[in-house]
């Protein structure tokens, strides 16, 4: 059992740090001096990210099946 816990912790640290890095890159897209976007597009991005965080919470709290939705504007 210790091996599974160690594996979980190692993967969690790595994957969460990667996700945080990518989220910060996504937030860079909000810089209007470099990018042009509509409020609707920004809302879609935030909504997609919020939905995915909601899915993560549900999976940690229950036995849900794997969901593989991809985001597109």
PDB file of N, CA, C, O and CB in Angstrom:
ATOM      1  N   UNK A   1       0.820  -1.202   0.000  1.00  0.00           N
ATOM      2  CA  UNK A   1       0.000   0.000   0.000  1.00  0.00           C
ATOM      3  C   UNK A   1       0.865   1.268   0.000  1.00  0.00           C
ATOM      4  O   UNK A   1       0.486   2.263  -0.619  1.00  0.00           O
ATOM      5  CB  UNK A   1      -0.933  -0.003   1.212  1.00  0.00           C
ATOM      6  N   UNK A   2       1.990   1.252   0.666  1.00  0.00           N
ATOM      7  CA  UNK A   2       2.883   2.417   0.708  1.00  0.00           C
ATOM      8  C   UNK A   2       3.363   2.803  -0.686  1.00  0.00           C
ATOM      9  O   UNK A   2       3.543   3.983  -0.986  1.00  0.00           O
ATOM     10  CB  UNK A   2       4.086   2.134   1.610  1.00  0.00           C
ATOM     11  N   UNK A   3       3.569   1.794  -1.536  1.00  0.00           N
ATOM     12  CA  UNK A   3       4.032   2.064  -2.900  1.00  0.00           C
ATOM     13  C   UNK A   3       2.971   2.860  -3.673  1.00  0.00           C
ATOM     14  O   UNK A   3       3.308   3.782  -4.417  1.00  0.00           O
ATOM     15  CB  UNK A   3       4.356   0.735  -3.638  1.00  0.00           C
ATOM     16  N   UNK A   4       1.700   2.508  -3.499  1.00  0.00           N
ATOM     17  CA  UNK A   4       0.618   3.237  -4.173  1.00  0.00           C
ATOM     18  C   UNK A   4       0.529   4.675  -3.672  1.00  0.00           C
ATOM     19  O   UNK A   4       0.307   5.600  -4.454  1.00  0.00           O
ATOM     20  CB  UNK A   4      -0.725   2.522  -3.959  1.00  0.00           C
ATOM     21  N   UNK A   5       0.703   4.857  -2.368  1.00  0.00           N
ATOM     22  CA  UNK A   5       0.661   6.206  -1.797  1.00  0.00           C
ATOM     23  C   UNK A   5       1.815   7.051  -2.312  1.00  0.00           C
ATOM     24  O   UNK A   5       1.631   8.218  -2.660  1.00  0.00           O
ATOM     25  CB  UNK A   5       0.699   6.145  -0.266  1.00  0.00           C
ATOM     26  N   UNK A   6       2.990   6.468  -2.361  1.00  0.00           N
ATOM     27  CA  UNK A   6       4.175   7.173  -2.848  1.00  0.00           C
ATOM     28  C   UNK A   6       4.002   7.531  -4.331  1.00  0.00           C
ATOM     29  O   UNK A   6       4.315   8.646  -4.746  1.00  0.00           O
ATOM     30  CB  UNK A   6       5.449   6.309  -2.641  1.00  0.00           C
ATOM     31  N   UNK A   7       3.509   6.589  -5.111  1.00  0.00           N
ATOM     32  CA  UNK A   7       3.264   6.824  -6.525  1.00  0.00           C
ATOM     33  C   UNK A   7       2.247   7.952  -6.718  1.00  0.00           C
ATOM     34  O   UNK A   7       2.430   8.824  -7.568  1.00  0.00           O
ATOM     35  CB  UNK A   7       2.771   5.538  -7.203  1.00  0.00           C
ATOM     36  N   UNK A   8       1.168   7.926  -5.917  1.00  0.00           N
ATOM     37  CA  UNK A   8       0.148   8.972  -5.992  1.00  0.00           C
ATOM     38  C   UNK A   8       0.761  10.336  -5.694  1.00  0.00           C
ATOM     39  O   UNK A   8       0.543  11.292  -6.438  1.00  0.00           O
ATOM     40  CB  UNK A   8      -1.004   8.678  -5.011  1.00  0.00           C
ATOM     41  N   UNK A   9       1.526  10.429  -4.612  1.00  0.00           N
ATOM     42  CA  UNK A   9       2.119  11.706  -4.218  1.00  0.00           C
ATOM     43  C   UNK A   9       3.080  12.234  -5.270  1.00  0.00           C
ATOM     44  O   UNK A   9       3.082  13.426  -5.575  1.00  0.00           O
ATOM     45  CB  UNK A   9       2.842  11.561  -2.892  1.00  0.00           C
ATOM     46  N   UNK A  10       3.892  11.351  -5.821  1.00  0.00           N
ATOM     47  CA  UNK A  10       4.841  11.782  -6.860  1.00  0.00           C
ATOM     48  C   UNK A  10       4.113  12.285  -8.097  1.00  0.00           C
ATOM     49  O   UNK A  10       4.444  13.344  -8.631  1.00  0.00           O
ATOM     50  CB  UNK A  10       5.781  10.630  -7.242  1.00  0.00           C
ATOM     51  N   UNK A  11       3.128  11.530  -8.550  1.00  0.00           N
ATOM     52  CA  UNK A  11       2.371  11.942  -9.739  1.00  0.00           C
ATOM     53  C   UNK A  11       1.542  13.186  -9.476  1.00  0.00           C
ATOM     54  O   UNK A  11       1.450  14.068 -10.330  1.00  0.00           O
ATOM     55  CB  UNK A  11       1.466  10.813 -10.206  1.00  0.00           C
ATOM     56  N   UNK A  12       0.933  13.262  -8.288  1.00  0.00           N
ATOM     57  CA  UNK A  12       0.124  14.436  -7.952  1.00  0.00           C
ATOM     58  C   UNK A  12       0.984  15.694  -7.949  1.00  0.00           C
ATOM     59  O   UNK A  12       0.599  16.710  -8.527  1.00  0.00           O
ATOM     60  CB  UNK A  12      -0.557  14.252  -6.580  1.00  0.00           C
ATOM     61  N   UNK A  13       2.143  15.634  -7.304  1.00  0.00           N
ATOM     62  CA  UNK A  13       3.029  16.803  -7.285  1.00  0.00           C
ATOM     63  C   UNK A  13       3.407  17.226  -8.695  1.00  0.00           C
ATOM     64  O   UNK A  13       3.337  18.409  -9.028  1.00  0.00           O
ATOM     65  CB  UNK A  13       4.292  16.505  -6.473  1.00  0.00           C
ATOM     66  N   UNK A  14       3.800  16.291  -9.506  1.00  0.00           N
ATOM     67  CA  UNK A  14       4.218  16.591 -10.867  1.00  0.00           C
ATOM     68  C   UNK A  14       3.064  17.144 -11.705  1.00  0.00           C
ATOM     69  O   UNK A  14       3.208  18.175 -12.362  1.00  0.00           O
ATOM     70  CB  UNK A  14       4.788  15.344 -11.525  1.00  0.00           C
ATOM     71  N   UNK A  15       1.934  16.464 -11.681  1.00  0.00           N
ATOM     72  CA  UNK A  15       0.807  16.857 -12.537  1.00  0.00           C
ATOM     73  C   UNK A  15       0.154  18.154 -12.093  1.00  0.00           C
ATOM     74  O   UNK A  15      -0.233  18.968 -12.931  1.00  0.00           O
ATOM     75  CB  UNK A  15      -0.228  15.761 -12.561  1.00  0.00           C
ATOM     76  N   UNK A  16       0.027  18.358 -10.793  1.00  0.00           N
ATOM     77  CA  UNK A  16      -0.584  19.604 -10.305  1.00  0.00           C
ATOM     78  C   UNK A  16       0.312  20.781 -10.628  1.00  0.00           C
ATOM     79  O   UNK A  16      -0.178  21.838 -11.026  1.00  0.00           O
ATOM     80  CB  UNK A  16      -0.847  19.536  -8.784  1.00  0.00           C
ATOM     81  N   UNK A  17       1.611  20.620 -10.464  1.00  0.00           N
ATOM     82  CA  UNK A  17       2.527  21.709 -10.815  1.00  0.00           C
ATOM     83  C   UNK A  17       2.487  22.018 -12.311  1.00  0.00           C
ATOM     84  O   UNK A  17       2.538  23.184 -12.702  1.00  0.00           O
ATOM     85  CB  UNK A  17       3.954  21.353 -10.396  1.00  0.00           C
ATOM     86  N   UNK A  18       2.395  20.985 -13.152  1.00  0.00           N
ATOM     87  CA  UNK A  18       2.262  21.209 -14.599  1.00  0.00           C
ATOM     88  C   UNK A  18       0.968  21.939 -14.910  1.00  0.00           C
ATOM     89  O   UNK A  18       0.957  22.856 -15.731  1.00  0.00           O
ATOM     90  CB  UNK A  18       2.309  19.875 -15.365  1.00  0.00           C
ATOM     91  N   UNK A  19      -0.126  21.544 -14.262  1.00  0.00           N
ATOM     92  CA  UNK A  19      -1.429  22.179 -14.498  1.00  0.00           C
ATOM     93  C   UNK A  19      -1.388  23.650 -14.084  1.00  0.00           C
ATOM     94  O   UNK A  19      -1.922  24.508 -14.787  1.00  0.00           O
ATOM     95  CB  UNK A  19      -2.547  21.435 -13.724  1.00  0.00           C
ATOM     96  N   UNK A  20      -0.761  23.942 -12.951  1.00  0.00           N
ATOM     97  CA  UNK A  20      -0.653  25.328 -12.494  1.00  0.00           C
ATOM     98  C   UNK A  20       0.149  26.159 -13.499  1.00  0.00           C
ATOM     99  O   UNK A  20      -0.212  27.296 -13.804  1.00  0.00           O
ATOM    100  CB  UNK A  20       0.008  25.390 -11.097  1.00  0.00           C
ATOM    101  N   UNK A  21       1.226  25.588 -14.001  1.00  0.00           N
ATOM    102  CA  UNK A  21       2.043  26.279 -15.002  1.00  0.00           C
ATOM    103  C   UNK A  21       1.214  26.594 -16.258  1.00  0.00           C
ATOM    104  O   UNK A  21       1.274  27.700 -16.794  1.00  0.00           O
ATOM    105  CB  UNK A  21       3.276  25.419 -15.374  1.00  0.00           C
ATOM    106  N   UNK A  22       0.447  25.607 -16.709  1.00  0.00           N
ATOM    107  CA  UNK A  22      -0.377  25.804 -17.899  1.00  0.00           C
ATOM    108  C   UNK A  22      -1.503  26.805 -17.652  1.00  0.00           C
ATOM    109  O   UNK A  22      -1.842  27.586 -18.542  1.00  0.00           O
ATOM    110  CB  UNK A  22      -0.959  24.475 -18.357  1.00  0.00           C
ATOM    111  N   UNK A  23      -2.079  26.789 -16.460  1.00  0.00           N
ATOM    112  CA  UNK A  23      -3.113  27.769 -16.130  1.00  0.00           C
ATOM    113  C   UNK A  23      -2.545  29.186 -16.164  1.00  0.00           C
ATOM    114  O   UNK A  23      -3.210  30.118 -16.615  1.00  0.00           O
ATOM    115  CB  UNK A  23      -3.716  27.471 -14.747  1.00  0.00           C
ATOM    116  N   UNK A  24      -1.332  29.337 -15.691  1.00  0.00           N
ATOM    117  CA  UNK A  24      -0.693  30.654 -15.738  1.00  0.00           C
ATOM    118  C   UNK A  24      -0.454  31.104 -17.173  1.00  0.00           C
ATOM    119  O   UNK A  24      -0.573  32.289 -17.485  1.00  0.00           O
ATOM    120  CB  UNK A  24       0.629  30.632 -14.972  1.00  0.00           C
ATOM    121  N   UNK A  25      -0.117  30.159 -18.044  1.00  0.00           N
ATOM    122  CA  UNK A  25       0.042  30.497 -19.463  1.00  0.00           C
ATOM    123  C   UNK A  25      -1.290  30.903 -20.076  1.00  0.00           C
ATOM    124  O   UNK A  25      -1.348  31.822 -20.893  1.00  0.00           O
ATOM    125  CB  UNK A  25       0.637  29.312 -20.237  1.00  0.00           C
ATOM    126  N   UNK A  26      -2.356  30.222 -19.684  1.00  0.00           N
ATOM    127  CA  UNK A  26      -3.691  30.598 -20.174  1.00  0.00           C
ATOM    128  C   UNK A  26      -4.042  31.996 -19.699  1.00  0.00           C
ATOM    129  O   UNK A  26      -4.610  32.783 -20.455  1.00  0.00           O
ATOM    130  CB  UNK A  26      -4.764  29.585 -19.697  1.00  0.00           C
ATOM    131  N   UNK A  27      -3.709  32.313 -18.455  1.00  0.00           N
ATOM    132  CA  UNK A  27      -4.029  33.656 -17.939  1.00  0.00           C
ATOM    133  C   UNK A  27      -3.273  34.739 -18.697  1.00  0.00           C
ATOM    134  O   UNK A  27      -3.734  35.879 -18.764  1.00  0.00           O
ATOM    135  CB  UNK A  27      -3.700  33.748 -16.443  1.00  0.00           C
ATOM    136  N   UNK A  28      -2.121  34.404 -19.269  1.00  0.00           N
ATOM    137  CA  UNK A  28      -1.395  35.377 -20.083  1.00  0.00           C
ATOM    138  C   UNK A  28      -2.200  35.814 -21.302  1.00  0.00           C
ATOM    139  O   UNK A  28      -1.977  36.901 -21.835  1.00  0.00           O
ATOM    140  CB  UNK A  28      -0.064  34.796 -20.527  1.00  0.00           C
ATOM    141  N   UNK A  29      -3.132  34.976 -21.746  1.00  0.00           N
ATOM    142  CA  UNK A  29      -3.966  35.325 -22.897  1.00  0.00           C
ATOM    143  C   UNK A  29      -4.882  36.513 -22.609  1.00  0.00           C
ATOM    144  O   UNK A  29      -5.439  37.102 -23.535  1.00  0.00           O
ATOM    145  CB  UNK A  29      -4.800  34.125 -23.317  1.00  0.00           C
ATOM    146  N   UNK A  30      -5.039  36.865 -21.343  1.00  0.00           N
ATOM    147  CA  UNK A  30      -5.911  37.992 -20.984  1.00  0.00           C
ATOM    148  C   UNK A  30      -5.262  39.348 -21.257  1.00  0.00           C
ATOM    149  O   UNK A  30      -5.919  40.382 -21.133  1.00  0.00           O
ATOM    150  CB  UNK A  30      -6.294  37.902 -19.517  1.00  0.00           C
ATOM    151  N   UNK A  31      -3.982  39.356 -21.626  1.00  0.00           N
ATOM    152  CA  UNK A  31      -3.259  40.596 -21.883  1.00  0.00           C
ATOM    153  C   UNK A  31      -3.721  41.207 -23.208  1.00  0.00           C
ATOM    154  O   UNK A  31      -3.339  40.749 -24.285  1.00  0.00           O
ATOM    155  CB  UNK A  31      -1.733  40.342 -21.903  1.00  0.00           C
ATOM    156  N   UNK A  32      -4.548  42.248 -23.106  1.00  0.00           N
ATOM    157  CA  UNK A  32      -5.140  42.863 -24.309  1.00  0.00           C
ATOM    158  C   UNK A  32      -4.125  43.606 -25.169  1.00  0.00           C
ATOM    159  O   UNK A  32      -4.419  43.927 -26.320  1.00  0.00           O
ATOM    160  CB  UNK A  32      -6.238  43.820 -23.907  1.00  0.00           C
ATOM    161  N   UNK A  33      -2.943  43.884 -24.641  1.00  0.00           N
ATOM    162  CA  UNK A  33      -1.935  44.548 -25.477  1.00  0.00           C
ATOM    163  C   UNK A  33      -1.280  43.552 -26.432  1.00  0.00           C
ATOM    164  O   UNK A  33      -0.599  43.950 -27.378  1.00  0.00           O
ATOM    165  CB  UNK A  33      -0.862  45.222 -24.597  1.00  0.00           C
ATOM    166  N   UNK A  34      -1.485  42.251 -26.184  1.00  0.00           N
ATOM    167  CA  UNK A  34      -0.920  41.226 -27.064  1.00  0.00           C
ATOM    168  C   UNK A  34      -1.974  40.430 -27.822  1.00  0.00           C
ATOM    169  O   UNK A  34      -1.679  39.860 -28.872  1.00  0.00           O
ATOM    170  CB  UNK A  34      -0.074  40.285 -26.263  1.00  0.00           C
ATOM    171  N   UNK A  35      -3.196  40.384 -27.304  1.00  0.00           N
ATOM    172  CA  UNK A  35      -4.233  39.523 -27.881  1.00  0.00           C
ATOM    173  C   UNK A  35      -5.554  40.273 -27.991  1.00  0.00           C
ATOM    174  O   UNK A  35      -5.839  41.185 -27.215  1.00  0.00           O
ATOM    175  CB  UNK A  35      -4.416  38.250 -27.033  1.00  0.00           C
ATOM    176  N   UNK A  36      -6.353  39.868 -28.975  1.00  0.00           N
ATOM    177  CA  UNK A  36      -7.707  40.403 -29.138  1.00  0.00           C
ATOM    178  C   UNK A  36      -8.679  39.255 -28.968  1.00  0.00           C
ATOM    179  O   UNK A  36      -8.524  38.205 -29.591  1.00  0.00           O
ATOM    180  CB  UNK A  36      -7.895  41.100 -30.532  1.00  0.00           C
ATOM    181  N   UNK A  37      -9.673  39.449 -28.132  1.00  0.00           N
ATOM    182  CA  UNK A  37     -10.672  38.410 -27.879  1.00  0.00           C
ATOM    183  C   UNK A  37     -11.959  39.073 -27.400  1.00  0.00           C
ATOM    184  O   UNK A  37     -11.953  40.197 -26.897  1.00  0.00           O
ATOM    185  CB  UNK A  37     -10.156  37.372 -26.830  1.00  0.00           C
ATOM    186  N   UNK A  38     -13.049  38.355 -27.570  1.00  0.00           N
ATOM    187  CA  UNK A  38     -14.334  38.873 -27.099  1.00  0.00           C
ATOM    188  C   UNK A  38     -14.589  38.385 -25.673  1.00  0.00           C
ATOM    189  O   UNK A  38     -13.969  37.429 -25.209  1.00  0.00           O
ATOM    190  CB  UNK A  38     -15.490  38.432 -28.043  1.00  0.00           C
ATOM    191  N   UNK A  39     -15.504  39.056 -24.996  1.00  0.00           N
ATOM    192  CA  UNK A  39     -15.866  38.624 -23.646  1.00  0.00           C
ATOM    193  C   UNK A  39     -16.486  37.228 -23.700  1.00  0.00           C
ATOM    194  O   UNK A  39     -16.316  36.438 -22.771  1.00  0.00           O
ATOM    195  CB  UNK A  39     -16.849  39.631 -22.989  1.00  0.00           C
ATOM    196  N   UNK A  40     -17.197  36.924 -24.775  1.00  0.00           N
ATOM    197  CA  UNK A  40     -17.797  35.595 -24.937  1.00  0.00           C
ATOM    198  C   UNK A  40     -16.711  34.510 -25.005  1.00  0.00           C
ATOM    199  O   UNK A  40     -16.859  33.446 -24.404  1.00  0.00           O
ATOM    200  CB  UNK A  40     -18.676  35.552 -26.214  1.00  0.00           C
ATOM    201  N   UNK A  41     -15.630  34.779 -25.733  1.00  0.00           N
ATOM    202  CA  UNK A  41     -14.524  33.824 -25.812  1.00  0.00           C
ATOM    203  C   UNK A  41     -13.854  33.643 -24.452  1.00  0.00           C
ATOM    204  O   UNK A  41     -13.535  32.522 -24.055  1.00  0.00           O
ATOM    205  CB  UNK A  41     -13.494  34.287 -26.848  1.00  0.00           C
ATOM    206  N   UNK A  42     -13.644  34.744 -23.746  1.00  0.00           N
ATOM    207  CA  UNK A  42     -13.044  34.667 -22.411  1.00  0.00           C
ATOM    208  C   UNK A  42     -13.944  33.871 -21.474  1.00  0.00           C
ATOM    209  O   UNK A  42     -13.464  33.049 -20.694  1.00  0.00           O
ATOM    210  CB  UNK A  42     -12.794  36.082 -21.840  1.00  0.00           C
ATOM    211  N   UNK A  43     -15.250  34.118 -21.553  1.00  0.00           N
ATOM    212  CA  UNK A  43     -16.207  33.386 -20.710  1.00  0.00           C
ATOM    213  C   UNK A  43     -16.200  31.896 -21.022  1.00  0.00           C
ATOM    214  O   UNK A  43     -16.336  31.075 -20.115  1.00  0.00           O
ATOM    215  CB  UNK A  43     -17.620  33.946 -20.897  1.00  0.00           C
ATOM    216  N   UNK A  44     -16.041  31.536 -22.298  1.00  0.00           N
ATOM    217  CA  UNK A  44     -15.985  30.121 -22.682  1.00  0.00           C
ATOM    218  C   UNK A  44     -14.755  29.436 -22.080  1.00  0.00           C
ATOM    219  O   UNK A  44     -14.835  28.303 -21.605  1.00  0.00           O
ATOM    220  CB  UNK A  44     -15.969  29.982 -24.218  1.00  0.00           C
ATOM    221  N   UNK A  45     -13.637  30.125 -22.105  1.00  0.00           N
ATOM    222  CA  UNK A  45     -12.407  29.570 -21.530  1.00  0.00           C
ATOM    223  C   UNK A  45     -12.583  29.347 -20.034  1.00  0.00           C
ATOM    224  O   UNK A  45     -12.290  28.265 -19.523  1.00  0.00           O
ATOM    225  CB  UNK A  45     -11.204  30.506 -21.795  1.00  0.00           C
ATOM    226  N   UNK A  46     -13.057  30.362 -19.340  1.00  0.00           N
ATOM    227  CA  UNK A  46     -13.243  30.265 -17.890  1.00  0.00           C
ATOM    228  C   UNK A  46     -14.266  29.184 -17.557  1.00  0.00           C
ATOM    229  O   UNK A  46     -14.079  28.427 -16.604  1.00  0.00           O
ATOM    230  CB  UNK A  46     -13.690  31.622 -17.305  1.00  0.00           C
ATOM    231  N   UNK A  47     -15.331  29.107 -18.325  1.00  0.00           N
ATOM    232  CA  UNK A  47     -16.362  28.090 -18.101  1.00  0.00           C
ATOM    233  C   UNK A  47     -15.809  26.680 -18.297  1.00  0.00           C
ATOM    234  O   UNK A  47     -16.091  25.783 -17.504  1.00  0.00           O
ATOM    235  CB  UNK A  47     -17.547  28.320 -19.041  1.00  0.00           C
ATOM    236  N   UNK A  48     -15.026  26.489 -19.350  1.00  0.00           N
ATOM    237  CA  UNK A  48     -14.440  25.170 -19.610  1.00  0.00           C
ATOM    238  C   UNK A  48     -13.509  24.758 -18.476  1.00  0.00           C
ATOM    239  O   UNK A  48     -13.514  23.600 -18.057  1.00  0.00           O
ATOM    240  CB  UNK A  48     -13.676  25.173 -20.946  1.00  0.00           C
ATOM    241  N   UNK A  49     -12.716  25.693 -17.981  1.00  0.00           N
ATOM    242  CA  UNK A  49     -11.804  25.392 -16.880  1.00  0.00           C
ATOM    243  C   UNK A  49     -12.569  25.106 -15.586  1.00  0.00           C
ATOM    244  O   UNK A  49     -12.234  24.179 -14.849  1.00  0.00           O
ATOM    245  CB  UNK A  49     -10.829  26.556 -16.668  1.00  0.00           C
ATOM    246  N   UNK A  50     -13.597  25.909 -15.321  1.00  0.00           N
ATOM    247  CA  UNK A  50     -14.426  25.671 -14.131  1.00  0.00           C
ATOM    248  C   UNK A  50     -15.112  24.315 -14.193  1.00  0.00           C
ATOM    249  O   UNK A  50     -15.186  23.609 -13.187  1.00  0.00           O
ATOM    250  CB  UNK A  50     -15.475  26.773 -13.982  1.00  0.00           C
ATOM    251  N   UNK A  51     -15.614  23.945 -15.370  1.00  0.00           N
ATOM    252  CA  UNK A  51     -16.265  22.635 -15.526  1.00  0.00           C
ATOM    253  C   UNK A  51     -15.294  21.500 -15.250  1.00  0.00           C
ATOM    254  O   UNK A  51     -15.651  20.500 -14.626  1.00  0.00           O
ATOM    255  CB  UNK A  51     -16.846  22.488 -16.937  1.00  0.00           C
ATOM    256  N   UNK A  52     -14.075  21.661 -15.715  1.00  0.00           N
ATOM    257  CA  UNK A  52     -13.078  20.610 -15.509  1.00  0.00           C
ATOM    258  C   UNK A  52     -12.699  20.491 -14.038  1.00  0.00           C
ATOM    259  O   UNK A  52     -12.513  19.384 -13.532  1.00  0.00           O
ATOM    260  CB  UNK A  52     -11.830  20.886 -16.351  1.00  0.00           C
ATOM    261  N   UNK A  53     -12.584  21.620 -13.351  1.00  0.00           N
ATOM    262  CA  UNK A  53     -12.305  21.585 -11.909  1.00  0.00           C
ATOM    263  C   UNK A  53     -13.470  20.910 -11.178  1.00  0.00           C
ATOM    264  O   UNK A  53     -13.250  20.127 -10.255  1.00  0.00           O
ATOM    265  CB  UNK A  53     -12.069  23.027 -11.351  1.00  0.00           C
ATOM    266  N   UNK A  54     -14.690  21.207 -11.582  1.00  0.00           N
ATOM    267  CA  UNK A  54     -15.873  20.561 -11.001  1.00  0.00           C
ATOM    268  C   UNK A  54     -15.816  19.050 -11.215  1.00  0.00           C
ATOM    269  O   UNK A  54     -16.128  18.281 -10.306  1.00  0.00           O
ATOM    270  CB  UNK A  54     -17.167  21.140 -11.618  1.00  0.00           C
ATOM    271  N   UNK A  55     -15.418  18.622 -12.418  1.00  0.00           N
ATOM    272  CA  UNK A  55     -15.290  17.185 -12.713  1.00  0.00           C
ATOM    273  C   UNK A  55     -14.238  16.527 -11.819  1.00  0.00           C
ATOM    274  O   UNK A  55     -14.431  15.411 -11.337  1.00  0.00           O
ATOM    275  CB  UNK A  55     -14.925  16.972 -14.196  1.00  0.00           C
ATOM    276  N   UNK A  56     -13.133  17.222 -11.604  1.00  0.00           N
ATOM    277  CA  UNK A  56     -12.073  16.688 -10.736  1.00  0.00           C
ATOM    278  C   UNK A  56     -12.608  16.490  -9.320  1.00  0.00           C
ATOM    279  O   UNK A  56     -12.372  15.452  -8.701  1.00  0.00           O
ATOM    280  CB  UNK A  56     -10.841  17.637 -10.718  1.00  0.00           C
ATOM    281  N   UNK A  57     -13.331  17.490  -8.810  1.00  0.00           N
ATOM    282  CA  UNK A  57     -13.912  17.378  -7.464  1.00  0.00           C
ATOM    283  C   UNK A  57     -14.841  16.175  -7.373  1.00  0.00           C
ATOM    284  O   UNK A  57     -14.795  15.419  -6.403  1.00  0.00           O
ATOM    285  CB  UNK A  57     -14.677  18.664  -7.094  1.00  0.00           C
ATOM    286  N   UNK A  58     -15.686  15.999  -8.388  1.00  0.00           N
ATOM    287  CA  UNK A  58     -16.625  14.871  -8.399  1.00  0.00           C
ATOM    288  C   UNK A  58     -15.888  13.541  -8.405  1.00  0.00           C
ATOM    289  O   UNK A  58     -16.286  12.609  -7.706  1.00  0.00           O
ATOM    290  CB  UNK A  58     -17.553  14.958  -9.614  1.00  0.00           C
ATOM    291  N   UNK A  59     -14.822  13.443  -9.185  1.00  0.00           N
ATOM    292  CA  UNK A  59     -14.070  12.190  -9.274  1.00  0.00           C
ATOM    293  C   UNK A  59     -13.381  11.847  -7.966  1.00  0.00           C
ATOM    294  O   UNK A  59     -13.276  10.672  -7.616  1.00  0.00           O
ATOM    295  CB  UNK A  59     -13.043  12.272 -10.384  1.00  0.00           C
ATOM    296  N   UNK A  60     -12.908  12.847  -7.237  1.00  0.00           N
ATOM    297  CA  UNK A  60     -12.274  12.580  -5.950  1.00  0.00           C
ATOM    298  C   UNK A  60     -13.314  12.222  -4.884  1.00  0.00           C
ATOM    299  O   UNK A  60     -12.980  11.604  -3.872  1.00  0.00           O
ATOM    300  CB  UNK A  60     -11.453  13.795  -5.502  1.00  0.00           C
ATOM    301  N   UNK A  61     -14.565  12.608  -5.109  1.00  0.00           N
ATOM    302  CA  UNK A  61     -15.628  12.335  -4.136  1.00  0.00           C
ATOM    303  C   UNK A  61     -16.488  11.131  -4.488  1.00  0.00           C
ATOM    304  O   UNK A  61     -17.325  10.724  -3.682  1.00  0.00           O
ATOM    305  CB  UNK A  61     -16.505  13.536  -4.001  1.00  0.00           C
ATOM    306  N   UNK A  62     -16.307  10.553  -5.668  1.00  0.00           N
ATOM    307  CA  UNK A  62     -17.111   9.396  -6.064  1.00  0.00           C
ATOM    308  C   UNK A  62     -16.361   8.558  -7.090  1.00  0.00           C
ATOM    309  O   UNK A  62     -15.195   8.819  -7.385  1.00  0.00           O
ATOM    310  CB  UNK A  62     -18.473   9.846  -6.634  1.00  0.00           C
ATOM    311  N   UNK A  63     -17.025   7.567  -7.621  1.00  0.00           N
ATOM    312  CA  UNK A  63     -16.436   6.661  -8.616  1.00  0.00           C
ATOM    313  C   UNK A  63     -17.007   6.954 -10.003  1.00  0.00           C
ATOM    314  O   UNK A  63     -17.710   6.120 -10.573  1.00  0.00           O
ATOM    315  CB  UNK A  63     -16.693   5.181  -8.231  1.00  0.00           C
ATOM    316  N   UNK A  64     -16.709   8.128 -10.542  1.00  0.00           N
ATOM    317  CA  UNK A  64     -17.199   8.487 -11.875  1.00  0.00           C
ATOM    318  C   UNK A  64     -16.321   7.884 -12.961  1.00  0.00           C
ATOM    319  O   UNK A  64     -15.140   7.611 -12.746  1.00  0.00           O
ATOM    320  CB  UNK A  64     -17.257  10.008 -12.033  1.00  0.00           C
ATOM    321  N   UNK A  65     -16.916   7.683 -14.129  1.00  0.00           N
ATOM    322  CA  UNK A  65     -16.140   7.180 -15.260  1.00  0.00           C
ATOM    323  C   UNK A  65     -15.278   8.302 -15.834  1.00  0.00           C
ATOM    324  O   UNK A  65     -15.474   9.476 -15.521  1.00  0.00           O
ATOM    325  CB  UNK A  65     -17.072   6.594 -16.352  1.00  0.00           C
ATOM    326  N   UNK A  66     -14.351   7.929 -16.656  1.00  0.00           N
ATOM    327  CA  UNK A  66     -13.421   8.881 -17.255  1.00  0.00           C
ATOM    328  C   UNK A  66     -14.132   9.737 -18.302  1.00  0.00           C
ATOM    329  O   UNK A  66     -14.873   9.219 -19.137  1.00  0.00           O
ATOM    330  CB  UNK A  66     -12.226   8.144 -17.888  1.00  0.00           C
ATOM    331  N   UNK A  67     -13.904  11.033 -18.251  1.00  0.00           N
ATOM    332  CA  UNK A  67     -14.520  11.982 -19.180  1.00  0.00           C
ATOM    333  C   UNK A  67     -13.421  12.591 -20.047  1.00  0.00           C
ATOM    334  O   UNK A  67     -12.428  13.097 -19.524  1.00  0.00           O
ATOM    335  CB  UNK A  67     -15.314  13.097 -18.413  1.00  0.00           C
ATOM    336  N   UNK A  68     -13.592  12.544 -21.372  1.00  0.00           N
ATOM    337  CA  UNK A  68     -12.530  13.026 -22.264  1.00  0.00           C
ATOM    338  C   UNK A  68     -13.037  14.106 -23.218  1.00  0.00           C
ATOM    339  O   UNK A  68     -12.905  13.970 -24.434  1.00  0.00           O
ATOM    340  CB  UNK A  68     -11.947  11.863 -23.066  1.00  0.00           C
ATOM    341  N   UNK A  69     -13.609  15.167 -22.677  1.00  0.00           N
ATOM    342  CA  UNK A  69     -14.065  16.276 -23.511  1.00  0.00           C
ATOM    343  C   UNK A  69     -12.886  17.185 -23.822  1.00  0.00           C
ATOM    344  O   UNK A  69     -12.041  17.442 -22.965  1.00  0.00           O
ATOM    345  CB  UNK A  69     -15.203  17.071 -22.813  1.00  0.00           C
ATOM    346  N   UNK A  70     -12.840  17.659 -25.042  1.00  0.00           N
ATOM    347  CA  UNK A  70     -11.807  18.603 -25.433  1.00  0.00           C
ATOM    348  C   UNK A  70     -12.419  19.967 -25.608  1.00  0.00           C
ATOM    349  O   UNK A  70     -13.590  20.083 -25.968  1.00  0.00           O
ATOM    350  CB  UNK A  70     -11.103  18.156 -26.719  1.00  0.00           C
ATOM    351  N   UNK A  71     -11.642  21.008 -25.357  1.00  0.00           N
ATOM    352  CA  UNK A  71     -12.110  22.384 -25.464  1.00  0.00           C
ATOM    353  C   UNK A  71     -11.850  22.928 -26.863  1.00  0.00           C
ATOM    354  O   UNK A  71     -10.796  22.686 -27.451  1.00  0.00           O
ATOM    355  CB  UNK A  71     -11.429  23.268 -24.412  1.00  0.00           C
ATOM    356  N   UNK A  72     -12.830  23.668 -27.387  1.00  0.00           N
ATOM    357  CA  UNK A  72     -12.678  24.417 -28.642  1.00  0.00           C
ATOM    358  C   UNK A  72     -13.479  25.692 -28.541  1.00  0.00           C
ATOM    359  O   UNK A  72     -14.594  25.692 -28.018  1.00  0.00           O
ATOM    360  CB  UNK A  72     -13.134  23.577 -29.871  1.00  0.00           C
ATOM    361  N   UNK A  73     -12.910  26.795 -29.045  1.00  0.00           N
ATOM    362  CA  UNK A  73     -13.644  28.065 -29.096  1.00  0.00           C
ATOM    363  C   UNK A  73     -14.637  28.043 -30.208  1.00  0.00           C
ATOM    364  O   UNK A  73     -15.354  29.022 -30.415  1.00  0.00           O
ATOM    365  CB  UNK A  73     -12.700  29.245 -29.268  1.00  0.00           C
TER     366      UNK A  73
END
